[in-house]
């Protein structure tokens, strides 16, 4: 009966904590603004007519490549004049999509952490409940070894998540930067060579991800065509951005599936064996007493 009460309290506590974290994640009044929100607010307030005043009073928030694109536009405005309000609006649309994308990623990662934490709490709830009910003394050193094994599993999770995040999304970020700069500089009176240099198209050779090769090839073809024949490349860039957005969603789904495999792998290696190890120790001590 006592074990049932302990498990019920643990589960109720975890559910309550999950609900609390969900509210915090979705409540902008409770959470402190992150860099993406700060940059979006900065872009909302920005006006080309009083940009000198705004630049002196408000620091440009740093977020991914978006801040770099804004800095490029500001530098061009100081050098050549003109207004890039349309480019800023276009950039804001992309930033809003990116924020939604990052929010979904955070929810998935938070869910993974919560499930891992639930396994830890339930395992140790069972261990302490069993020790209290059976009144068998298990070596403290052995319990510490079980705890250390679980801690290793928990400590591996952020490194594994970081590795797969870079693997799936690092090259996508490079492509987004190139396409946003190319899109913003379509009507700027610069040579095509200068525009491609500012956009960092030379870095395209560092993108080796197989799922992005077709976009990379099309971008190379578009750049070569712009250099050789001149003319507008706006339609091609917009098409490539739509393709990249679709590819990003596919990578997100793939990342989610990889996280599920990682979670199951860590649980089967670090958490289930911990539970079985305690059961083995408990049965061994019980047999010794008999």
C-alpha positions in Angstrom: 0.0 0.0 0.0 2.8 2.4 0.9 4.6 1.7 -2.4 1.4 2.6 -4.3 1.1 5.9 -2.4 4.8 6.7 -3.1 4.4 6.0 -6.9 1.2 8.0 -7.0 2.9 11.0 -5.3 5.9 10.8 -7.7 3.7 10.6 -10.8 1.5 13.5 -9.6 4.6 15.6 -8.9 6.1 14.9 -12.3 2.8 15.6 -14.1 2.4 18.9 -12.2 6.0 19.9 -13.1 5.4 19.1 -16.8 2.3 21.2 -16.8 4.2 24.0 -15.1 7.1 23.9 -17.6 4.6 23.9 -20.5 2.9 27.0 -19.1 6.3 28.7 -18.7 7.4 27.7 -22.2 4.2 29.3 -23.8 3.8 32.3 -21.6 5.6 35.4 -22.9 4.8 37.3 -19.7 6.7 34.9 -17.5 9.6 34.0 -19.7 12.4 36.4 -20.3 12.7 37.3 -23.9 15.3 35.3 -25.8 17.6 36.6 -28.5 15.2 35.8 -31.4 12.3 37.8 -29.7 14.7 40.7 -28.9 15.8 40.8 -32.5 12.2 40.7 -33.8 11.3 43.6 -31.5 14.3 45.5 -32.7 13.3 45.0 -36.3 9.7 46.1 -35.5 11.0 49.4 -34.1 13.5 50.0 -36.8 12.8 52.7 -39.3 15.1 53.8 -42.1 14.1 57.4 -41.6 15.6 57.6 -38.0 18.0 54.7 -38.2 20.9 56.7 -36.8 18.9 57.6 -33.7 17.8 53.9 -33.2 21.3 52.6 -33.7 22.7 54.8 -31.0 20.0 53.9 -28.5 19.3 50.3 -29.2 22.0 47.6 -29.6 21.3 45.1 -32.3 20.6 41.7 -30.7 22.7 38.8 -31.9 20.8 35.8 -33.2 22.1 33.3 -35.7 22.8 34.7 -39.2 19.8 37.1 -39.0 21.8 39.8 -37.1 24.6 39.5 -39.7 22.2 40.0 -42.6 20.9 43.2 -40.8 24.4 44.4 -40.3 25.1 43.9 -44.0 22.1 46.0 -44.9 23.0 48.7 -42.5 26.6 48.8 -43.9 25.3 49.1 -47.4 22.9 51.9 -46.4 25.7 53.9 -44.8 27.9 53.3 -47.9 25.4 53.7 -50.7 22.3 55.1 -49.2 18.8 53.9 -50.0 16.1 52.1 -48.0 16.0 48.3 -47.5 12.7 48.2 -45.6 11.3 45.5 -47.9 14.3 43.3 -47.2 13.8 43.9 -43.4 10.2 42.8 -43.7 11.2 39.7 -45.6 13.8 39.0 -43.0 11.2 39.3 -40.2 9.0 36.8 -41.9 11.9 34.3 -41.9 12.7 35.1 -38.3 9.1 34.4 -37.2 9.2 31.0 -39.0 12.6 30.3 -37.3 11.1 31.1 -33.9 8.3 28.7 -34.4 10.8 26.1 -35.6 13.0 26.6 -32.5 10.0 26.5 -30.2 9.1 23.1 -31.5 12.7 21.9 -31.1 12.7 23.1 -27.5 9.4 21.3 -26.8 10.8 18.0 -28.1 14.1 18.4 -26.2 12.2 19.3 -23.0 10.0 16.2 -23.5 13.0 14.0 -23.8 14.6 15.5 -20.6 11.3 15.0 -18.7 11.0 11.4 -19.7 14.6 10.7 -18.7 13.9 12.5 -15.4 10.8 10.4 -14.9 12.8 7.2 -15.3 15.3 8.4 -12.7 12.6 9.4 -10.2 10.6 6.2 -10.6 13.7 4.0 -10.4 14.8 5.6 -7.1 11.3 5.8 -5.8 11.1 2.0 -6.3 14.5 1.5 -4.7 13.8 3.5 -1.6 10.3 2.0 -1.3 11.6 -1.5 -1.7 14.4 -0.9 0.9 11.8 0.5 3.4 9.3 -2.4 2.9 11.7 -5.3 2.8 14.1 -3.9 5.4 17.2 -5.3 3.6 20.4 -3.4 3.8 22.0 -3.0 0.4 25.6 -1.6 0.3 25.6 2.2 -0.1 28.6 1.9 -2.5 26.5 -0.3 -4.8 23.7 2.3 -4.8 26.2 5.1 -5.5 27.5 3.0 -8.5 23.9 2.7 -9.8 23.4 6.5 -9.4 26.7 7.2 -11.2 25.7 5.0 -14.1 22.4 6.9 -14.5 24.3 10.2 -14.2 26.5 9.2 -17.1 23.4 8.6 -19.2 22.0 12.0 -18.3 25.3 13.8 -19.0 25.6 12.1 -22.5 22.1 13.5 -23.6 23.1 17.2 -24.1 26.2 16.2 -26.1 24.3 13.8 -28.3 21.5 16.4 -28.9 24.1 19.0 -29.8 25.9 16.6 -32.2 22.7 15.7 -34.1 21.4 19.3 -34.1 24.6 20.5 -35.8 24.5 17.5 -38.2 20.9 18.3 -39.3 20.7 22.1 -39.2 24.2 23.6 -39.5 24.4 23.5 -43.3 20.8 24.7 -43.5 21.7 27.8 -41.6 24.6 28.5 -44.1 22.2 28.2 -47.0 19.6 30.5 -45.3 22.2 33.2 -44.8 23.3 33.1 -48.5 19.7 33.1 -49.8 18.6 35.9 -47.5 21.5 38.2 -48.5 21.0 37.4 -52.2 17.3 38.2 -51.8 18.0 41.4 -50.0 20.6 42.7 -52.5 18.6 42.0 -55.7 17.9 45.7 -56.4 21.2 47.0 -55.0 23.4 48.7 -57.6 26.3 46.4 -57.1 28.1 44.1 -59.5 27.0 40.4 -59.3 30.5 39.5 -58.2 30.3 41.9 -55.2 26.8 40.6 -54.3 28.0 37.0 -54.3 31.0 37.9 -52.2 28.9 39.7 -49.6 26.5 36.7 -49.5 29.4 34.4 -48.8 28.6 32.1 -51.7 32.2 30.8 -51.8 31.3 28.9 -48.6 28.9 26.8 -50.5 31.6 24.2 -51.1 31.7 23.4 -47.4 28.1 22.1 -47.5 28.4 18.3 -47.9 25.0 17.2 -46.6 23.5 14.8 -49.2 19.9 15.9 -48.7 20.9 19.5 -49.6 23.1 18.8 -52.6 20.2 19.4 -55.1 19.7 22.9 -53.6 23.4 23.6 -53.6 23.7 22.6 -57.2 20.7 24.8 -58.2 22.2 27.7 -56.2 25.6 27.3 -58.0 23.8 27.3 -61.3 21.8 30.4 -60.4 25.0 32.2 -59.4 26.9 31.2 -62.6 24.0 32.3 -64.7 23.9 35.7 -62.8 27.6 36.2 -63.4 27.6 35.2 -67.1 24.3 36.6 -68.3 23.3 39.3 -65.7 19.7 40.0 -65.1 17.5 39.3 -62.1 17.8 36.1 -60.1 14.9 36.9 -57.8 12.6 34.1 -59.0 15.2 31.5 -58.7 16.2 32.6 -55.1 12.6 32.6 -53.9 12.1 29.1 -55.4 15.2 27.9 -53.6 14.0 29.4 -50.3 10.7 27.5 -50.6 12.7 24.3 -51.3 14.9 24.9 -48.3 12.0 25.5 -46.1 10.5 22.2 -47.1 13.8 20.5 -46.6 14.1 22.1 -43.1 10.8 20.6 -42.1 11.9 17.2 -43.3 15.1 17.5 -41.3 13.0 18.5 -38.2 11.0 15.3 -38.5 14.2 13.3 -39.0 15.7 14.9 -35.9 12.6 14.1 -33.9 12.9 10.4 -34.9 16.6 10.4 -34.1 15.8 11.8 -30.6 13.3 8.9 -30.0 16.0 6.4 -30.9 18.6 8.2 -28.7 16.1 8.2 -25.8 15.3 4.5 -26.1 19.0 3.7 -26.4 20.0 5.7 -23.3 17.1 4.2 -21.3 18.0 0.7 -22.4 21.7 1.1 -21.6 21.7 3.4 -18.5 18.3 3.2 -16.8 16.8 -0.3 -17.3 20.1 -2.0 -16.3 20.1 0.2 -13.1 16.7 -1.1 -12.2 17.7 -4.7 -13.0 20.9 -4.3 -11.0 19.1 -3.3 -7.9 16.7 -6.2 -8.3 19.6 -8.5 -8.5 21.2 -7.0 -5.4 17.9 -7.2 -3.5 17.3 -10.8 -4.4 20.9 -11.7 -3.6 20.5 -10.2 -0.1 17.2 -11.8 0.4 18.6 -15.3 -0.5 21.5 -14.6 1.9 19.1 -14.0 4.7 17.2 -17.2 4.0 
